[in-house]
């Protein structure tokens, strides 16, 4: 029987660390996932309003296809500067590509942002948005254990009508294979069914990791006959500036960047399982996939079957991580 990893966090995968930096006055923050070295990476974007950086560097047809860190940040377009801070911190440590001896190391640090500018915090930062410094702080705080809920990129997040935040989950597929997910949930859609207490992701819950509520105890429309879309319209969630779900999934298998791309695509199903509606024109739903190459896949099995198994597990992990973000938010 499959179980979560020891911490039920993406950092159950060796070589990964996560750091948060939160600004309480602004009600925003940055979350950074660091790799020990450049990992095979890819990205898949499904939302209609994404905010990203360095995603083209991960395209399978391009040169690099690897990442040294992934940044999830609040602040909409201003939050993209968080990757500047992380890039500087890693380069100073000698982490990154080095094309010529003596030249600075060049870390590949893709980034995705969510829109938390309308949450009531003090956004009067003038010509000095805080995100580069938050990126530096988050990189410096990275460790194996980290908090879930309203921290880092999840500080100013909402999920439909509820508080959003940072979520994470892992899955031990046995034989040494581990899969994990990290997510910042600020979705247009809701992670809860219309009863207001049952998570859409309830079928995937392991070991009561988001409260053990189980299936709904009544029909979905008994208390509120309106579909999710109508409820969200009524409170103004179906509009620009209230998005998005941004995530990283990872495994410890020796995948190529092309194979990571398929895993990222499959992992997007986890968002659709856990949030309704998902991938709207107002969301910027973005999923990065990383592979650490610690574990060589069993070549007696068709390699594509391994990828299908890892991608399916990544989707389940991401669905669970979304529910945990709201549960701890």
ABEGO torsion letter per residue (X at the ends): XBBBBAAGBAAABBGBBBBBBBBAAAGBEBBBBBBABBBBBBBBBABABBBBBGAAAABAABAAGBBABBBBBBGEAAAAAAAAAAAAAAAAAGBEBBABBGBBBBBBBBBBBBBAAAAGBBABAEABBAAAAAAAAAAAABBABBBBEBBEAAAABBBEABBBEBBBBBBBAEGGBBBBBBBBBABABBABBAAGABBAAAAABBGGAAGGAEBBABBAAAABABBAAAAAAAAGABBBGAOBBBBBBBBABBBBAAAAAAAAAAAAAAAAAABOBBGBAABABBBBBBBAGABBBBAABBAAAAAAAAAAAAAAAAAAAAAAAAAAX
